[in-house]
Amino acid sequence: MNHDTILAVLPDSKDDAKSLKEIAHAMGLEISSYVDWVRVERRLSSSLRALARWGWVALERRQREEGHKFWYNAYWKTELAKQSEENMLS
């Protein structure tokens, strides 16, 4: 999984944070079957954990408000990632 591709679909603010499934959809990853979803989830979550360790991505554990009340992680870019993008564009 390419880190630049992941960062490109992540929102800039905590208020707009995306779940793993929302990130996969935004990246156009195929998750039509359970097996596809497991593969995508493993690769994507591994990449997101690495980005969080490096300080490029922030995450927060949240509980879904509607439907089943399960827990999930929501991700967004940190200031470090935003500054790096600006430097690359300059």
PDB file of N, CA, C and O in Angstrom, chain B, residues numbered from 101:
ATOM      1  N   MET B 101       0.838  -1.174   0.000  1.00  0.00           N
ATOM      2  CA  MET B 101       0.000   0.000   0.000  1.00  0.00           C
ATOM      3  C   MET B 101       0.883   1.237   0.000  1.00  0.00           C
ATOM      4  O   MET B 101       1.809   1.344   0.804  1.00  0.00           O
ATOM      5  N   ASN B 102       0.606   2.147  -0.876  1.00  0.00           N
ATOM      6  CA  ASN B 102       1.387   3.363  -1.021  1.00  0.00           C
ATOM      7  C   ASN B 102       0.920   4.408   0.002  1.00  0.00           C
ATOM      8  O   ASN B 102      -0.256   4.770   0.036  1.00  0.00           O
ATOM      9  N   HIS B 103       1.841   4.879   0.821  1.00  0.00           N
ATOM     10  CA  HIS B 103       1.492   5.852   1.867  1.00  0.00           C
ATOM     11  C   HIS B 103       0.963   7.150   1.287  1.00  0.00           C
ATOM     12  O   HIS B 103       0.061   7.759   1.862  1.00  0.00           O
ATOM     13  N   ASP B 104       1.502   7.581   0.166  1.00  0.00           N
ATOM     14  CA  ASP B 104       1.020   8.824  -0.456  1.00  0.00           C
ATOM     15  C   ASP B 104      -0.436   8.701  -0.887  1.00  0.00           C
ATOM     16  O   ASP B 104      -1.206   9.655  -0.772  1.00  0.00           O
ATOM     17  N   THR B 105      -0.808   7.530  -1.380  1.00  0.00           N
ATOM     18  CA  THR B 105      -2.195   7.293  -1.794  1.00  0.00           C
ATOM     19  C   THR B 105      -3.133   7.355  -0.598  1.00  0.00           C
ATOM     20  O   THR B 105      -4.227   7.913  -0.682  1.00  0.00           O
ATOM     21  N   ILE B 106      -2.700   6.782   0.505  1.00  0.00           N
ATOM     22  CA  ILE B 106      -3.518   6.809   1.726  1.00  0.00           C
ATOM     23  C   ILE B 106      -3.677   8.242   2.223  1.00  0.00           C
ATOM     24  O   ILE B 106      -4.784   8.676   2.542  1.00  0.00           O
ATOM     25  N   LEU B 107      -2.567   8.974   2.287  1.00  0.00           N
ATOM     26  CA  LEU B 107      -2.618  10.358   2.773  1.00  0.00           C
ATOM     27  C   LEU B 107      -3.488  11.231   1.876  1.00  0.00           C
ATOM     28  O   LEU B 107      -4.114  12.178   2.353  1.00  0.00           O
ATOM     29  N   ALA B 108      -3.532  10.922   0.586  1.00  0.00           N
ATOM     30  CA  ALA B 108      -4.318  11.729  -0.354  1.00  0.00           C
ATOM     31  C   ALA B 108      -5.816  11.662  -0.064  1.00  0.00           C
ATOM     32  O   ALA B 108      -6.537  12.618  -0.350  1.00  0.00           O
ATOM     33  N   VAL B 109      -6.296  10.559   0.494  1.00  0.00           N
ATOM     34  CA  VAL B 109      -7.736  10.428   0.755  1.00  0.00           C
ATOM     35  C   VAL B 109      -8.127  10.759   2.190  1.00  0.00           C
ATOM     36  O   VAL B 109      -9.314  10.825   2.512  1.00  0.00           O
ATOM     37  N   LEU B 110      -7.130  10.969   3.060  1.00  0.00           N
ATOM     38  CA  LEU B 110      -7.446  11.296   4.455  1.00  0.00           C
ATOM     39  C   LEU B 110      -7.851  12.753   4.602  1.00  0.00           C
ATOM     40  O   LEU B 110      -7.288  13.627   3.941  1.00  0.00           O
ATOM     41  N   PRO B 111      -8.817  13.016   5.459  1.00  0.00           N
ATOM     42  CA  PRO B 111      -9.230  14.398   5.705  1.00  0.00           C
ATOM     43  C   PRO B 111      -8.192  15.152   6.532  1.00  0.00           C
ATOM     44  O   PRO B 111      -7.342  14.546   7.183  1.00  0.00           O
ATOM     45  N   ASP B 112      -8.271  16.477   6.497  1.00  0.00           N
ATOM     46  CA  ASP B 112      -7.331  17.326   7.224  1.00  0.00           C
ATOM     47  C   ASP B 112      -7.734  17.576   8.674  1.00  0.00           C
ATOM     48  O   ASP B 112      -6.928  18.077   9.458  1.00  0.00           O
ATOM     49  N   SER B 113      -8.963  17.235   9.039  1.00  0.00           N
ATOM     50  CA  SER B 113      -9.407  17.564  10.396  1.00  0.00           C
ATOM     51  C   SER B 113     -10.012  16.363  11.107  1.00  0.00           C
ATOM     52  O   SER B 113     -10.491  15.417  10.481  1.00  0.00           O
ATOM     53  N   LYS B 114      -9.977  16.428  12.416  1.00  0.00           N
ATOM     54  CA  LYS B 114     -10.535  15.388  13.266  1.00  0.00           C
ATOM     55  C   LYS B 114     -12.045  15.266  13.061  1.00  0.00           C
ATOM     56  O   LYS B 114     -12.600  14.169  13.132  1.00  0.00           O
ATOM     57  N   ASP B 115     -12.704  16.397  12.806  1.00  0.00           N
ATOM     58  CA  ASP B 115     -14.156  16.394  12.618  1.00  0.00           C
ATOM     59  C   ASP B 115     -14.584  15.584  11.396  1.00  0.00           C
ATOM     60  O   ASP B 115     -15.682  15.029  11.366  1.00  0.00           O
ATOM     61  N   ASP B 116     -13.714  15.519  10.390  1.00  0.00           N
ATOM     62  CA  ASP B 116     -14.032  14.811   9.153  1.00  0.00           C
ATOM     63  C   ASP B 116     -13.353  13.441   9.071  1.00  0.00           C
ATOM     64  O   ASP B 116     -13.318  12.836   8.000  1.00  0.00           O
ATOM     65  N   ALA B 117     -12.817  12.950  10.181  1.00  0.00           N
ATOM     66  CA  ALA B 117     -12.056  11.695  10.201  1.00  0.00           C
ATOM     67  C   ALA B 117     -12.837  10.558   9.554  1.00  0.00           C
ATOM     68  O   ALA B 117     -14.064  10.508   9.634  1.00  0.00           O
ATOM     69  N   LYS B 118     -12.107   9.642   8.909  1.00  0.00           N
ATOM     70  CA  LYS B 118     -12.717   8.524   8.189  1.00  0.00           C
ATOM     71  C   LYS B 118     -12.377   7.201   8.857  1.00  0.00           C
ATOM     72  O   LYS B 118     -11.317   7.035   9.461  1.00  0.00           O
ATOM     73  N   SER B 119     -13.308   6.268   8.730  1.00  0.00           N
ATOM     74  CA  SER B 119     -13.072   4.913   9.212  1.00  0.00           C
ATOM     75  C   SER B 119     -12.254   4.152   8.174  1.00  0.00           C
ATOM     76  O   SER B 119     -12.047   4.631   7.059  1.00  0.00           O
ATOM     77  N   LEU B 120     -11.800   2.982   8.546  1.00  0.00           N
ATOM     78  CA  LEU B 120     -11.023   2.144   7.639  1.00  0.00           C
ATOM     79  C   LEU B 120     -11.814   1.837   6.370  1.00  0.00           C
ATOM     80  O   LEU B 120     -11.269   1.881   5.267  1.00  0.00           O
ATOM     81  N   LYS B 121     -13.078   1.532   6.526  1.00  0.00           N
ATOM     82  CA  LYS B 121     -13.928   1.209   5.375  1.00  0.00           C
ATOM     83  C   LYS B 121     -14.117   2.425   4.474  1.00  0.00           C
ATOM     84  O   LYS B 121     -14.106   2.287   3.251  1.00  0.00           O
ATOM     85  N   GLU B 122     -14.289   3.605   5.050  1.00  0.00           N
ATOM     86  CA  GLU B 122     -14.431   4.826   4.259  1.00  0.00           C
ATOM     87  C   GLU B 122     -13.150   5.137   3.488  1.00  0.00           C
ATOM     88  O   GLU B 122     -13.203   5.599   2.348  1.00  0.00           O
ATOM     89  N   ILE B 123     -12.002   4.883   4.113  1.00  0.00           N
ATOM     90  CA  ILE B 123     -10.719   5.109   3.443  1.00  0.00           C
ATOM     91  C   ILE B 123     -10.579   4.147   2.270  1.00  0.00           C
ATOM     92  O   ILE B 123     -10.161   4.546   1.182  1.00  0.00           O
ATOM     93  N   ALA B 124     -10.929   2.875   2.490  1.00  0.00           N
ATOM     94  CA  ALA B 124     -10.847   1.873   1.419  1.00  0.00           C
ATOM     95  C   ALA B 124     -11.736   2.258   0.248  1.00  0.00           C
ATOM     96  O   ALA B 124     -11.317   2.142  -0.904  1.00  0.00           O
ATOM     97  N   HIS B 125     -12.964   2.717   0.520  1.00  0.00           N
ATOM     98  CA  HIS B 125     -13.867   3.157  -0.547  1.00  0.00           C
ATOM     99  C   HIS B 125     -13.290   4.352  -1.290  1.00  0.00           C
ATOM    100  O   HIS B 125     -13.338   4.396  -2.520  1.00  0.00           O
ATOM    101  N   ALA B 126     -12.746   5.321  -0.563  1.00  0.00           N
ATOM    102  CA  ALA B 126     -12.182   6.517  -1.194  1.00  0.00           C
ATOM    103  C   ALA B 126     -10.983   6.173  -2.084  1.00  0.00           C
ATOM    104  O   ALA B 126     -10.728   6.851  -3.079  1.00  0.00           O
ATOM    105  N   MET B 127     -10.253   5.120  -1.722  1.00  0.00           N
ATOM    106  CA  MET B 127      -9.106   4.681  -2.518  1.00  0.00           C
ATOM    107  C   MET B 127      -9.533   3.802  -3.694  1.00  0.00           C
ATOM    108  O   MET B 127      -8.714   3.471  -4.551  1.00  0.00           O
ATOM    109  N   GLY B 128     -10.802   3.427  -3.737  1.00  0.00           N
ATOM    110  CA  GLY B 128     -11.298   2.592  -4.824  1.00  0.00           C
ATOM    111  C   GLY B 128     -10.882   1.131  -4.702  1.00  0.00           C
ATOM    112  O   GLY B 128     -10.806   0.422  -5.706  1.00  0.00           O
ATOM    113  N   LEU B 129     -10.612   0.673  -3.474  1.00  0.00           N
ATOM    114  CA  LEU B 129     -10.193  -0.709  -3.272  1.00  0.00           C
ATOM    115  C   LEU B 129     -11.392  -1.651  -3.348  1.00  0.00           C
ATOM    116  O   LEU B 129     -12.481  -1.318  -2.881  1.00  0.00           O
ATOM    117  N   GLU B 130     -11.190  -2.809  -3.929  1.00  0.00           N
ATOM    118  CA  GLU B 130     -12.240  -3.809  -4.103  1.00  0.00           C
ATOM    119  C   GLU B 130     -12.496  -4.534  -2.792  1.00  0.00           C
ATOM    120  O   GLU B 130     -11.613  -5.215  -2.271  1.00  0.00           O
ATOM    121  N   ILE B 131     -13.708  -4.387  -2.258  1.00  0.00           N
ATOM    122  CA  ILE B 131     -14.063  -5.067  -1.008  1.00  0.00           C
ATOM    123  C   ILE B 131     -15.443  -5.714  -1.124  1.00  0.00           C
ATOM    124  O   ILE B 131     -16.241  -5.666  -0.188  1.00  0.00           O
ATOM    125  N   SER B 132     -15.716  -6.324  -2.290  1.00  0.00           N
ATOM    126  CA  SER B 132     -17.045  -6.886  -2.530  1.00  0.00           C
ATOM    127  C   SER B 132     -17.296  -8.180  -1.748  1.00  0.00           C
ATOM    128  O   SER B 132     -18.447  -8.488  -1.438  1.00  0.00           O
ATOM    129  N   SER B 133     -16.261  -8.933  -1.429  1.00  0.00           N
ATOM    130  CA  SER B 133     -16.455 -10.157  -0.655  1.00  0.00           C
ATOM    131  C   SER B 133     -15.736 -10.035   0.694  1.00  0.00           C
ATOM    132  O   SER B 133     -14.915  -9.140   0.897  1.00  0.00           O
ATOM    133  N   TYR B 134     -16.056 -10.941   1.596  1.00  0.00           N
ATOM    134  CA  TYR B 134     -15.440 -10.919   2.917  1.00  0.00           C
ATOM    135  C   TYR B 134     -13.938 -11.148   2.814  1.00  0.00           C
ATOM    136  O   TYR B 134     -13.167 -10.507   3.528  1.00  0.00           O
ATOM    137  N   VAL B 135     -13.514 -12.047   1.940  1.00  0.00           N
ATOM    138  CA  VAL B 135     -12.089 -12.333   1.767  1.00  0.00           C
ATOM    139  C   VAL B 135     -11.358 -11.089   1.271  1.00  0.00           C
ATOM    140  O   VAL B 135     -10.270 -10.773   1.753  1.00  0.00           O
ATOM    141  N   ASP B 136     -11.952 -10.380   0.305  1.00  0.00           N
ATOM    142  CA  ASP B 136     -11.349  -9.134  -0.188  1.00  0.00           C
ATOM    143  C   ASP B 136     -11.223  -8.124   0.944  1.00  0.00           C
ATOM    144  O   ASP B 136     -10.191  -7.466   1.082  1.00  0.00           O
ATOM    145  N   TRP B 137     -12.277  -7.998   1.759  1.00  0.00           N
ATOM    146  CA  TRP B 137     -12.257  -7.029   2.852  1.00  0.00           C
ATOM    147  C   TRP B 137     -11.156  -7.356   3.861  1.00  0.00           C
ATOM    148  O   TRP B 137     -10.462  -6.453   4.329  1.00  0.00           O
ATOM    149  N   VAL B 138     -10.988  -8.631   4.199  1.00  0.00           N
ATOM    150  CA  VAL B 138      -9.952  -9.034   5.158  1.00  0.00           C
ATOM    151  C   VAL B 138      -8.571  -8.668   4.620  1.00  0.00           C
ATOM    152  O   VAL B 138      -7.738  -8.144   5.360  1.00  0.00           O
ATOM    153  N   ARG B 139      -8.323  -8.938   3.349  1.00  0.00           N
ATOM    154  CA  ARG B 139      -7.027  -8.594   2.745  1.00  0.00           C
ATOM    155  C   ARG B 139      -6.780  -7.084   2.781  1.00  0.00           C
ATOM    156  O   ARG B 139      -5.706  -6.630   3.178  1.00  0.00           O
ATOM    157  N   VAL B 140      -7.775  -6.325   2.367  1.00  0.00           N
ATOM    158  CA  VAL B 140      -7.651  -4.862   2.346  1.00  0.00           C
ATOM    159  C   VAL B 140      -7.472  -4.334   3.760  1.00  0.00           C
ATOM    160  O   VAL B 140      -6.621  -3.478   4.000  1.00  0.00           O
ATOM    161  N   GLU B 141      -8.268  -4.837   4.701  1.00  0.00           N
ATOM    162  CA  GLU B 141      -8.215  -4.365   6.084  1.00  0.00           C
ATOM    163  C   GLU B 141      -6.838  -4.592   6.690  1.00  0.00           C
ATOM    164  O   GLU B 141      -6.309  -3.713   7.371  1.00  0.00           O
ATOM    165  N   ARG B 142      -6.259  -5.748   6.453  1.00  0.00           N
ATOM    166  CA  ARG B 142      -4.927  -6.044   7.005  1.00  0.00           C
ATOM    167  C   ARG B 142      -3.867  -5.124   6.430  1.00  0.00           C
ATOM    168  O   ARG B 142      -3.061  -4.563   7.172  1.00  0.00           O
ATOM    169  N   ARG B 143      -3.861  -4.965   5.109  1.00  0.00           N
ATOM    170  CA  ARG B 143      -2.841  -4.125   4.468  1.00  0.00           C
ATOM    171  C   ARG B 143      -3.017  -2.659   4.835  1.00  0.00           C
ATOM    172  O   ARG B 143      -2.049  -1.968   5.153  1.00  0.00           O
ATOM    173  N   LEU B 144      -4.263  -2.189   4.789  1.00  0.00           N
ATOM    174  CA  LEU B 144      -4.535  -0.783   5.065  1.00  0.00           C
ATOM    175  C   LEU B 144      -4.279  -0.443   6.530  1.00  0.00           C
ATOM    176  O   LEU B 144      -3.686   0.596   6.820  1.00  0.00           O
ATOM    177  N   SER B 145      -4.711  -1.291   7.455  1.00  0.00           N
ATOM    178  CA  SER B 145      -4.498  -0.994   8.877  1.00  0.00           C
ATOM    179  C   SER B 145      -3.011  -1.028   9.215  1.00  0.00           C
ATOM    180  O   SER B 145      -2.552  -0.245  10.047  1.00  0.00           O
ATOM    181  N   SER B 146      -2.258  -1.915   8.591  1.00  0.00           N
ATOM    182  CA  SER B 146      -0.814  -1.961   8.805  1.00  0.00           C
ATOM    183  C   SER B 146      -0.157  -0.658   8.346  1.00  0.00           C
ATOM    184  O   SER B 146       0.688  -0.103   9.048  1.00  0.00           O
ATOM    185  N   SER B 147      -0.545  -0.180   7.178  1.00  0.00           N
ATOM    186  CA  SER B 147       0.001   1.077   6.658  1.00  0.00           C
ATOM    187  C   SER B 147      -0.398   2.266   7.527  1.00  0.00           C
ATOM    188  O   SER B 147       0.420   3.152   7.776  1.00  0.00           O
ATOM    189  N   LEU B 148      -1.633   2.291   7.983  1.00  0.00           N
ATOM    190  CA  LEU B 148      -2.096   3.389   8.831  1.00  0.00           C
ATOM    191  C   LEU B 148      -1.382   3.389  10.184  1.00  0.00           C
ATOM    192  O   LEU B 148      -1.079   4.455  10.720  1.00  0.00           O
ATOM    193  N   ARG B 149      -1.112   2.208  10.740  1.00  0.00           N
ATOM    194  CA  ARG B 149      -0.360   2.138  11.999  1.00  0.00           C
ATOM    195  C   ARG B 149       1.053   2.689  11.810  1.00  0.00           C
ATOM    196  O   ARG B 149       1.566   3.393  12.680  1.00  0.00           O
ATOM    197  N   ALA B 150       1.678   2.373  10.683  1.00  0.00           N
ATOM    198  CA  ALA B 150       3.023   2.899  10.394  1.00  0.00           C
ATOM    199  C   ALA B 150       2.975   4.415  10.263  1.00  0.00           C
ATOM    200  O   ALA B 150       3.827   5.107  10.821  1.00  0.00           O
ATOM    201  N   LEU B 151       2.002   4.938   9.542  1.00  0.00           N
ATOM    202  CA  LEU B 151       1.869   6.389   9.392  1.00  0.00           C
ATOM    203  C   LEU B 151       1.627   7.060  10.738  1.00  0.00           C
ATOM    204  O   LEU B 151       2.125   8.160  10.976  1.00  0.00           O
ATOM    205  N   ALA B 152       0.871   6.415  11.620  1.00  0.00           N
ATOM    206  CA  ALA B 152       0.622   6.970  12.960  1.00  0.00           C
ATOM    207  C   ALA B 152       1.912   6.967  13.786  1.00  0.00           C
ATOM    208  O   ALA B 152       2.190   7.927  14.504  1.00  0.00           O
ATOM    209  N   ARG B 153       2.701   5.889  13.688  1.00  0.00           N
ATOM    210  CA  ARG B 153       3.983   5.834  14.416  1.00  0.00           C
ATOM    211  C   ARG B 153       4.922   6.943  13.955  1.00  0.00           C
ATOM    212  O   ARG B 153       5.669   7.495  14.763  1.00  0.00           O
ATOM    213  N   TRP B 154       4.893   7.269  12.681  1.00  0.00           N
ATOM    214  CA  TRP B 154       5.770   8.300  12.120  1.00  0.00           C
ATOM    215  C   TRP B 154       5.232   9.709  12.359  1.00  0.00           C
ATOM    216  O   TRP B 154       5.915  10.690  12.066  1.00  0.00           O
ATOM    217  N   GLY B 155       4.009   9.815  12.891  1.00  0.00           N
ATOM    218  CA  GLY B 155       3.434  11.116  13.207  1.00  0.00           C
ATOM    219  C   GLY B 155       2.684  11.783  12.070  1.00  0.00           C
ATOM    220  O   GLY B 155       2.382  12.974  12.153  1.00  0.00           O
ATOM    221  N   TRP B 156       2.378  11.055  11.016  1.00  0.00           N
ATOM    222  CA  TRP B 156       1.693  11.628   9.849  1.00  0.00           C
ATOM    223  C   TRP B 156       0.175  11.516   9.954  1.00  0.00           C
ATOM    224  O   TRP B 156      -0.559  12.273   9.319  1.00  0.00           O
ATOM    225  N   VAL B 157      -0.289  10.559  10.766  1.00  0.00           N
ATOM    226  CA  VAL B 157      -1.722  10.292  10.890  1.00  0.00           C
ATOM    227  C   VAL B 157      -2.078  10.239  12.368  1.00  0.00           C
ATOM    228  O   VAL B 157      -1.333   9.699  13.185  1.00  0.00           O
ATOM    229  N   ALA B 158      -3.227  10.808  12.692  1.00  0.00           N
ATOM    230  CA  ALA B 158      -3.762  10.722  14.053  1.00  0.00           C
ATOM    231  C   ALA B 158      -4.977   9.804  14.010  1.00  0.00           C
ATOM    232  O   ALA B 158      -5.627   9.669  12.973  1.00  0.00           O
ATOM    233  N   LEU B 159      -5.279   9.177  15.137  1.00  0.00           N
ATOM    234  CA  LEU B 159      -6.442   8.319  15.182  1.00  0.00           C
ATOM    235  C   LEU B 159      -7.125   8.436  16.529  1.00  0.00           C
ATOM    236  O   LEU B 159      -6.523   8.803  17.538  1.00  0.00           O
ATOM    237  N   GLU B 160      -8.395   8.111  16.505  1.00  0.00           N
ATOM    238  CA  GLU B 160      -9.202   8.159  17.721  1.00  0.00           C
ATOM    239  C   GLU B 160     -10.157   6.976  17.700  1.00  0.00           C
ATOM    240  O   GLU B 160     -10.748   6.668  16.666  1.00  0.00           O
ATOM    241  N   ARG B 161     -10.302   6.333  18.813  1.00  0.00           N
ATOM    242  CA  ARG B 161     -11.240   5.213  18.942  1.00  0.00           C
ATOM    243  C   ARG B 161     -12.633   5.794  19.184  1.00  0.00           C
ATOM    244  O   ARG B 161     -12.829   6.591  20.101  1.00  0.00           O
ATOM    245  N   ARG B 162     -13.595   5.391  18.357  1.00  0.00           N
ATOM    246  CA  ARG B 162     -14.964   5.913  18.457  1.00  0.00           C
ATOM    247  C   ARG B 162     -15.959   4.767  18.484  1.00  0.00           C
ATOM    248  O   ARG B 162     -15.665   3.650  18.059  1.00  0.00           O
ATOM    249  N   GLN B 163     -17.146   5.074  18.995  1.00  0.00           N
ATOM    250  CA  GLN B 163     -18.224   4.100  18.977  1.00  0.00           C
ATOM    251  C   GLN B 163     -19.319   4.613  18.048  1.00  0.00           C
ATOM    252  O   GLN B 163     -19.746   5.764  18.137  1.00  0.00           O
ATOM    253  N   ARG B 164     -19.756   3.743  17.167  1.00  0.00           N
ATOM    254  CA  ARG B 164     -20.799   4.114  16.204  1.00  0.00           C
ATOM    255  C   ARG B 164     -22.072   4.495  16.956  1.00  0.00           C
ATOM    256  O   ARG B 164     -22.461   3.836  17.920  1.00  0.00           O
ATOM    257  N   GLU B 165     -22.706   5.558  16.504  1.00  0.00           N
ATOM    258  CA  GLU B 165     -23.910   6.076  17.162  1.00  0.00           C
ATOM    259  C   GLU B 165     -25.181   5.370  16.696  1.00  0.00           C
ATOM    260  O   GLU B 165     -26.115   5.185  17.477  1.00  0.00           O
ATOM    261  N   GLU B 166     -25.216   4.975  15.413  1.00  0.00           N
ATOM    262  CA  GLU B 166     -26.429   4.380  14.853  1.00  0.00           C
ATOM    263  C   GLU B 166     -26.203   2.898  14.574  1.00  0.00           C
ATOM    264  O   GLU B 166     -25.072   2.467  14.347  1.00  0.00           O
ATOM    265  N   GLY B 167     -27.280   2.128  14.591  1.00  0.00           N
ATOM    266  CA  GLY B 167     -27.163   0.699  14.305  1.00  0.00           C
ATOM    267  C   GLY B 167     -26.409  -0.022  15.407  1.00  0.00           C
ATOM    268  O   GLY B 167     -26.580   0.270  16.590  1.00  0.00           O
ATOM    269  N   HIS B 168     -25.575  -0.964  15.005  1.00  0.00           N
ATOM    270  CA  HIS B 168     -24.765  -1.704  15.972  1.00  0.00           C
ATOM    271  C   HIS B 168     -23.737  -0.778  16.594  1.00  0.00           C
ATOM    272  O   HIS B 168     -23.054  -0.046  15.878  1.00  0.00           O
ATOM    273  N   LYS B 169     -23.617  -0.794  17.884  1.00  0.00           N
ATOM    274  CA  LYS B 169     -22.740   0.124  18.629  1.00  0.00           C
ATOM    275  C   LYS B 169     -21.317  -0.431  18.747  1.00  0.00           C
ATOM    276  O   LYS B 169     -20.798  -0.556  19.856  1.00  0.00           O
ATOM    277  N   PHE B 170     -20.686  -0.762  17.624  1.00  0.00           N
ATOM    278  CA  PHE B 170     -19.338  -1.300  17.705  1.00  0.00           C
ATOM    279  C   PHE B 170     -18.299  -0.185  17.654  1.00  0.00           C
ATOM    280  O   PHE B 170     -18.593   0.937  17.244  1.00  0.00           O
ATOM    281  N   TRP B 171     -17.082  -0.512  18.077  1.00  0.00           N
ATOM    282  CA  TRP B 171     -15.981   0.454  18.124  1.00  0.00           C
ATOM    283  C   TRP B 171     -15.183   0.394  16.833  1.00  0.00           C
ATOM    284  O   TRP B 171     -15.064  -0.664  16.214  1.00  0.00           O
ATOM    285  N   TYR B 172     -14.641   1.531  16.433  1.00  0.00           N
ATOM    286  CA  TYR B 172     -13.790   1.608  15.251  1.00  0.00           C
ATOM    287  C   TYR B 172     -12.797   2.741  15.437  1.00  0.00           C
ATOM    288  O   TYR B 172     -12.969   3.587  16.313  1.00  0.00           O
ATOM    289  N   ASN B 173     -11.754   2.758  14.610  1.00  0.00           N
ATOM    290  CA  ASN B 173     -10.778   3.842  14.633  1.00  0.00           C
ATOM    291  C   ASN B 173     -11.108   4.826  13.522  1.00  0.00           C
ATOM    292  O   ASN B 173     -11.465   4.425  12.414  1.00  0.00           O
ATOM    293  N   ALA B 174     -10.989   6.104  13.819  1.00  0.00           N
ATOM    294  CA  ALA B 174     -11.174   7.162  12.828  1.00  0.00           C
ATOM    295  C   ALA B 174      -9.814   7.830  12.610  1.00  0.00           C
ATOM    296  O   ALA B 174      -9.092   8.097  13.571  1.00  0.00           O
ATOM    297  N   TYR B 175      -9.466   8.097  11.357  1.00  0.00           N
ATOM    298  CA  TYR B 175      -8.140   8.602  11.004  1.00  0.00           C
ATOM    299  C   TYR B 175      -8.224   9.949  10.293  1.00  0.00           C
ATOM    300  O   TYR B 175      -9.180  10.223   9.566  1.00  0.00           O
ATOM    301  N   TRP B 176      -7.209  10.785  10.513  1.00  0.00           N
ATOM    302  CA  TRP B 176      -7.069  12.049   9.801  1.00  0.00           C
ATOM    303  C   TRP B 176      -5.592  12.433   9.784  1.00  0.00           C
ATOM    304  O   TRP B 176      -4.791  11.899  10.551  1.00  0.00           O
ATOM    305  N   LYS B 177      -5.239  13.380   8.884  1.00  0.00           N
ATOM    306  CA  LYS B 177      -3.849  13.830   8.749  1.00  0.00           C
ATOM    307  C   LYS B 177      -3.455  14.731   9.911  1.00  0.00           C
ATOM    308  O   LYS B 177      -4.278  15.476  10.442  1.00  0.00           O
ATOM    309  N   THR B 178      -2.187  14.654  10.297  1.00  0.00           N
ATOM    310  CA  THR B 178      -1.657  15.556  11.315  1.00  0.00           C
ATOM    311  C   THR B 178      -1.070  16.788  10.633  1.00  0.00           C
ATOM    312  O   THR B 178      -0.991  16.855   9.406  1.00  0.00           O
ATOM    313  N   GLU B 179      -0.666  17.744  11.431  1.00  0.00           N
ATOM    314  CA  GLU B 179      -0.021  18.954  10.894  1.00  0.00           C
ATOM    315  C   GLU B 179       1.259  18.601  10.139  1.00  0.00           C
ATOM    316  O   GLU B 179       1.578  19.235   9.133  1.00  0.00           O
ATOM    317  N   LEU B 180       1.994  17.597  10.616  1.00  0.00           N
ATOM    318  CA  LEU B 180       3.222  17.162   9.949  1.00  0.00           C
ATOM    319  C   LEU B 180       2.934  16.721   8.511  1.00  0.00           C
ATOM    320  O   LEU B 180       3.673  17.078   7.594  1.00  0.00           O
ATOM    321  N   ALA B 181       1.881  15.959   8.317  1.00  0.00           N
ATOM    322  CA  ALA B 181       1.519  15.496   6.974  1.00  0.00           C
ATOM    323  C   ALA B 181       1.092  16.656   6.092  1.00  0.00           C
ATOM    324  O   ALA B 181       1.446  16.707   4.914  1.00  0.00           O
ATOM    325  N   LYS B 182       0.328  17.594   6.659  1.00  0.00           N
ATOM    326  CA  LYS B 182      -0.118  18.747   5.873  1.00  0.00           C
ATOM    327  C   LYS B 182       1.069  19.616   5.459  1.00  0.00           C
ATOM    328  O   LYS B 182       1.123  20.094   4.326  1.00  0.00           O
ATOM    329  N   GLN B 183       2.019  19.822   6.373  1.00  0.00           N
ATOM    330  CA  GLN B 183       3.215  20.612   6.058  1.00  0.00           C
ATOM    331  C   GLN B 183       4.055  19.921   4.995  1.00  0.00           C
ATOM    332  O   GLN B 183       4.599  20.583   4.111  1.00  0.00           O
ATOM    333  N   SER B 184       4.166  18.625   5.067  1.00  0.00           N
ATOM    334  CA  SER B 184       4.939  17.883   4.089  1.00  0.00           C
ATOM    335  C   SER B 184       4.320  18.005   2.702  1.00  0.00           C
ATOM    336  O   SER B 184       5.032  18.148   1.708  1.00  0.00           O
ATOM    337  N   GLU B 185       2.981  17.947   2.638  1.00  0.00           N
ATOM    338  CA  GLU B 185       2.288  18.113   1.357  1.00  0.00           C
ATOM    339  C   GLU B 185       2.547  19.495   0.777  1.00  0.00           C
ATOM    340  O   GLU B 185       2.789  19.638  -0.421  1.00  0.00           O
ATOM    341  N   GLU B 186       2.496  20.510   1.629  1.00  0.00           N
ATOM    342  CA  GLU B 186       2.743  21.880   1.170  1.00  0.00           C
ATOM    343  C   GLU B 186       4.163  22.028   0.641  1.00  0.00           C
ATOM    344  O   GLU B 186       4.382  22.690  -0.374  1.00  0.00           O
ATOM    345  N   ASN B 187       5.128  21.417   1.321  1.00  0.00           N
ATOM    346  CA  ASN B 187       6.528  21.486   0.885  1.00  0.00           C
ATOM    347  C   ASN B 187       6.729  20.779  -0.445  1.00  0.00           C
ATOM    348  O   ASN B 187       7.523  21.230  -1.271  1.00  0.00           O
ATOM    349  N   MET B 188       6.022  19.678  -0.662  1.00  0.00           N
ATOM    350  CA  MET B 188       6.146  18.936  -1.919  1.00  0.00           C
ATOM    351  C   MET B 188       5.546  19.723  -3.071  1.00  0.00           C
ATOM    352  O   MET B 188       6.035  19.640  -4.198  1.00  0.00           O
ATOM    353  N   LEU B 189       4.491  20.487  -2.803  1.00  0.00           N
ATOM    354  CA  LEU B 189       3.848  21.279  -3.839  1.00  0.00           C
ATOM    355  C   LEU B 189       4.608  22.550  -4.179  1.00  0.00           C
ATOM    356  O   LEU B 189       4.442  23.107  -5.264  1.00  0.00           O
ATOM    357  N   SER B 190       5.442  23.008  -3.254  1.00  0.00           N
ATOM    358  CA  SER B 190       6.189  24.243  -3.469  1.00  0.00           C
ATOM    359  C   SER B 190       7.372  24.048  -4.382  1.00  0.00           C
ATOM    360  O   SER B 190       8.102  25.000  -4.659  1.00  0.00           O
TER     361      SER B 190
END
